[in-house]
């Protein structure tokens, strides 16, 4: 195979916002929703939709708790998500070497 | 075109990771405050010696009270920071947990040296404390990938040897105070500046 096969790229990660979420979470143990929102620079609704997709794919795990009676959601990368992110980066680097 | 897109994608990933790292960076405040607190204790001890406090009634207690006050103040500062962080931090990192554990272990070791092993004559506190600080600085420097802290560890170990040789004890205190400023407060300020500029690479979790 000479050219790069785009189907090798994980479609779930291959979206700017989801990729940004994964890139933030790969460097931390756990991050709150508001932290992710600031880092990814998007709206609450948009972030929620993308986090849900990542959650459904098993790439992130949500943890909900209450602080001062206010609900707080934290997210962390799962082992599966970390592996998927590493594979995604590996394939991008592979593409550059071609 | 494909190569260009992949490069952009990788650059984007690196940028997002660097941006989040900048937010989660250790800001150096603990180093600065603890360094100043301990230096204050050292200079205070030297000053009390020069004022011949040992000859006063309860002179020895004044020195002990000074150390209880400065160390107690430091622990209160750290406790408040920890509680605030636990409650309000929006992000947690493994490196942050490890850094906290390293400095907690160093702090306990230093307390034992100052208040137990030193008074019992089982250890020479100042060189032993400098050795412990060298360990803390080296591990922190490696975890944060921050060279000034790694260099500070070498300075602390060299200082430990110097402190073992310096006498009388009052002068040792004076030198130790100066070392605190040079090897802890100054690296703390450099770290703080790097944090402000977003140039440092540590992934700690302190606010």
Contacts between the chains, C-beta under 8 A, distances in Angstrom:
chain1	res1	chain2	res2	distance
A	3	B	2	7.6
A	4	B	2	5.6
A	4	B	6	8.0
A	16	B	12	7.5
A	19	B	9	7.4
A	19	B	12	7.0
A	19	B	13	6.7
A	19	B	16	7.8
A	20	B	12	7.5
A	20	B	16	4.9
A	23	B	12	7.8
A	23	B	13	4.8
A	23	B	16	3.9
A	23	B	17	5.1
A	23	B	20	7.6
A	24	B	16	6.0
A	24	B	17	7.4
A	24	B	20	4.5
A	26	B	17	7.0
A	27	B	17	5.2
A	27	B	20	5.6
A	27	B	21	5.8
A	27	B	24	7.5
A	27	B	93	7.5
A	27	B	203	6.1
A	28	B	20	6.7
A	28	B	24	6.2
A	28	B	91	5.1
A	28	B	92	6.7
A	28	B	93	4.8
A	28	B	203	7.3
A	28	B	205	8.0
A	29	B	92	4.7
A	29	B	93	5.1
A	29	B	94	4.9
A	29	B	96	7.9
A	29	B	97	7.4
A	30	B	91	7.0
A	30	B	92	4.6
A	31	B	20	7.9
A	31	B	90	6.7
A	31	B	91	4.4
A	31	B	92	7.6
A	32	B	90	4.2
A	32	B	91	6.7
A	34	B	90	5.8
A	35	B	23	7.5
A	35	B	90	3.7
A	35	B	91	4.9
A	38	B	23	7.8
A	39	B	16	6.8
A	39	B	19	6.2
A	39	B	20	5.0
A	39	B	23	7.1
A	40	B	16	7.7
A	67	B	87	6.6
A	89	B	10	7.1
A	89	B	13	6.6
A	92	B	6	4.7
A	92	B	9	5.4
A	92	B	10	5.3
A	92	B	13	8.0
A	93	B	6	7.9
A	93	B	10	7.0
A	95	B	2	6.2
A	95	B	3	6.8
A	95	B	6	4.1
A	96	B	3	5.8
A	96	B	6	5.1
A	96	B	7	6.1
A	96	B	10	7.2
A	98	B	2	7.9
A	98	B	3	7.4
